[in-house]
Amino acid sequence: MSVHVIGAGLAGLSAACRLAESGHRIVLFEAAPQAGGRARSYFDKQLGCRIDNGNHLLLSGNISTLNYLQRIGARHSLIGPADPIFPFRDVKTGEAWTLRLTPGHFPWWVFSNHRRVPGTQPWHYLALKKLLKAKPGDLVAPLAGGGALYSKLLEPLAIAALNTMPNIAAAQPLGAVLAETLERGGYAALPRWTRIGLSESFVDPALDWLRQRGVDIRLGERVSELRPGQTTVVALPPWAAKELMPELTVPDTFESICNLHFKAQMAAGEAGFYGLLGGMAEWVFPREEVISVTISAANRYAHMEQEQISGRVWAELSKAFGLNPEPPPCRVLWEKRATFACTPEQLARRPGPRSPRPGVVLAGDWTDTGLPATIEGAIRSGEAAAAALLQAT
Ligand SMILES: Cc1cc2nc3c(=O)[nH]c(=O)nc-3n(C[C@H](O)[C@H](O)[C@H](O)COP(=O)(O)OP(=O)(O)OC[C@H]3O[C@@H](n4cnc5c(N)ncnc54)[C@H](O)[C@@H]3O)c2cc1C
């Protein structure tokens, strides 16, 4: 079978790999000069080094992601601590603690006040059960309860995983993430990120792997209409999929993510990253040449100037980690439509892999994977689209 895959983000790459493995002839179209979509690396002239468009944190329970990396020979390009640990700093109070999960299925860590979130008691963690059992329409904040567990763990976790503020975010996708990671035990919740960069882990090895299997990769080639009768995987962002197929219902409200890359160094600490509370900065990744900071659900800061944001974030880092108060050069990257807003209304607009058109299937982090818009969701959507095509033929 000859298949056109449109879009070489992680969903398109994952679909192309799966179909190429089954021996099909694939043409992969990508509008941009490079593949990777919302997960890519590039050389930044201002900073004089290579950076990712945004920090991407994964968990060891992201099985589809690990299988994809295994398939393209990049399984060992992820790094992270040997133990499931999450260090936090509160920039307001100066408090520092580390969540130390225990490896096995039973959550022993909940019963140790050296391991659990300070200010919490074991029974507070029953909130996790509520999230695991969330129903459509449930929101995160009311299920998660209040108190220290919420402000110190569940709120930052929800904002990172859903890229949506917990008072409007749907609880079900967070429950799905928890079920595949924390609930399976600490070793399914090991934090992971790329050793060098997103392109080096997820994109370049996939392109090499596909080329070796004869896939025709056409970078810089935008597709503006679907060819009638051509078997196709549409692996585009939702707005681009809708342009090609106006009959689709797709998510249409988005949240931004702001990433700041400071040309400076700091100690990576025990885990190699930090969660920050009480300020604007949320996650800090000290890399070789830059300190990279993520702010998710960033629409709330859209009114601020970039220099104002970088100045405030550097002040927080300098206070939390004792860095030089003078701000270093910084690149601020706003991804305006980083993900769809993970609200119950938007979830109801997610289609499955099958489209109304025969021979055309859909992939993308916005399709109905049950997961939030993440790498794991994108890769899984590509597999689901490929499986739907293979089943139909
Ligand atoms: C800043 C940022 C931080 C993130 N952090 C995390 C994180 O920590 N953990 C995590 O798991 N996920 C994270 N994500 C989400 C993750 O990056 C996405 O879920 C994933 O990359 C989406 O992949 P995709 O293939 O579905 O879509 P895309 O990456 O958008 O791919 C679609 C591709 O289609 C191409 N295209 C568009 N129109 C056309 C056309 N007409 N013809 C041909 N090609 C076209 C685009 O150029 C693009 O390459 C983050 C995202 C951002 C932006």
PDBQT file of the ligand as one rigid body, heavy atoms in Angstrom, charges set to zero:
ROOT
HETATM    1  C1  LIG A 401       7.064  24.431  24.612  1.00  0.00    +0.000 C 
HETATM    2  C2  LIG A 401       6.459  23.069  24.720  1.00  0.00    +0.000 A 
HETATM    3  C3  LIG A 401       6.734  22.280  25.824  1.00  0.00    +0.000 A 
HETATM    4  C4  LIG A 401       6.181  20.996  25.921  1.00  0.00    +0.000 A 
HETATM    5  N1  LIG A 401       6.503  20.227  26.990  1.00  0.00    +0.000 NA
HETATM    6  C5  LIG A 401       6.146  18.931  26.991  1.00  0.00    +0.000 A 
HETATM    7  C6  LIG A 401       6.606  18.067  28.012  1.00  0.00    +0.000 A 
HETATM    8  O1  LIG A 401       7.308  18.489  28.937  1.00  0.00    +0.000 OA
HETATM    9  N2  LIG A 401       6.273  16.750  27.944  1.00  0.00    +0.000 N 
HETATM   10  C7  LIG A 401       5.512  16.263  26.926  1.00  0.00    +0.000 A 
HETATM   11  O2  LIG A 401       5.288  15.040  26.891  1.00  0.00    +0.000 OA
HETATM   12  N3  LIG A 401       5.010  17.066  25.963  1.00  0.00    +0.000 NA
HETATM   13  C8  LIG A 401       5.314  18.384  25.962  1.00  0.00    +0.000 A 
HETATM   14  N4  LIG A 401       4.861  19.206  24.976  1.00  0.00    +0.000 N 
HETATM   15  C9  LIG A 401       3.889  18.687  23.987  1.00  0.00    +0.000 C 
HETATM   16  C10 LIG A 401       4.550  17.970  22.801  1.00  0.00    +0.000 C 
HETATM   17  O3  LIG A 401       5.588  18.738  22.259  1.00  0.00    +0.000 OA
HETATM   18  C11 LIG A 401       3.487  17.760  21.725  1.00  0.00    +0.000 C 
HETATM   19  O4  LIG A 401       2.405  17.061  22.304  1.00  0.00    +0.000 OA
HETATM   20  C12 LIG A 401       3.960  16.969  20.527  1.00  0.00    +0.000 C 
HETATM   21  O5  LIG A 401       5.216  17.421  20.059  1.00  0.00    +0.000 OA
HETATM   22  C13 LIG A 401       2.906  17.123  19.403  1.00  0.00    +0.000 C 
HETATM   23  O6  LIG A 401       3.269  16.370  18.275  1.00  0.00    +0.000 OA
HETATM   24  P1  LIG A 401       2.289  16.279  17.020  1.00  0.00    +0.000 P 
HETATM   25  O7  LIG A 401       2.990  15.462  15.995  1.00  0.00    +0.000 OA
HETATM   26  O8  LIG A 401       0.948  15.868  17.476  1.00  0.00    +0.000 OA
HETATM   27  O9  LIG A 401       2.096  17.780  16.487  1.00  0.00    +0.000 OA
HETATM   28  P2  LIG A 401       3.161  18.792  15.851  1.00  0.00    +0.000 P 
HETATM   29  O10 LIG A 401       4.443  18.674  16.568  1.00  0.00    +0.000 OA
HETATM   30  O11 LIG A 401       2.496  20.123  15.822  1.00  0.00    +0.000 OA
HETATM   31  O12 LIG A 401       3.386  18.268  14.365  1.00  0.00    +0.000 OA
HETATM   32  C14 LIG A 401       2.606  18.650  13.257  1.00  0.00    +0.000 C 
HETATM   33  C15 LIG A 401       3.534  18.893  12.063  1.00  0.00    +0.000 C 
HETATM   34  O13 LIG A 401       2.735  19.195  10.914  1.00  0.00    +0.000 OA
HETATM   35  C16 LIG A 401       3.424  20.173  10.161  1.00  0.00    +0.000 C 
HETATM   36  N5  LIG A 401       2.455  20.832   9.255  1.00  0.00    +0.000 N 
HETATM   37  C17 LIG A 401       1.521  21.771   9.581  1.00  0.00    +0.000 A 
HETATM   38  N6  LIG A 401       0.775  22.058   8.468  1.00  0.00    +0.000 NA
HETATM   39  C18 LIG A 401       1.265  21.299   7.463  1.00  0.00    +0.000 A 
HETATM   40  C19 LIG A 401       0.873  21.091   6.086  1.00  0.00    +0.000 A 
HETATM   41  N7  LIG A 401      -0.151  21.747   5.542  1.00  0.00    +0.000 N 
HETATM   42  N8  LIG A 401       1.594  20.212   5.320  1.00  0.00    +0.000 NA
HETATM   43  C20 LIG A 401       2.626  19.515   5.858  1.00  0.00    +0.000 A 
HETATM   44  N9  LIG A 401       3.014  19.650   7.157  1.00  0.00    +0.000 NA
HETATM   45  C21 LIG A 401       2.335  20.523   7.943  1.00  0.00    +0.000 A 
HETATM   46  C22 LIG A 401       4.003  21.098  11.221  1.00  0.00    +0.000 C 
HETATM   47  O14 LIG A 401       5.063  21.890  10.688  1.00  0.00    +0.000 OA
HETATM   48  C23 LIG A 401       4.473  20.078  12.268  1.00  0.00    +0.000 C 
HETATM   49  O15 LIG A 401       5.811  19.667  12.039  1.00  0.00    +0.000 OA
HETATM   50  C24 LIG A 401       5.331  20.515  24.889  1.00  0.00    +0.000 A 
HETATM   51  C25 LIG A 401       5.027  21.336  23.795  1.00  0.00    +0.000 A 
HETATM   52  C26 LIG A 401       5.572  22.587  23.704  1.00  0.00    +0.000 A 
HETATM   53  C27 LIG A 401       5.235  23.441  22.499  1.00  0.00    +0.000 C 
ENDROOT
TORSDOF 0
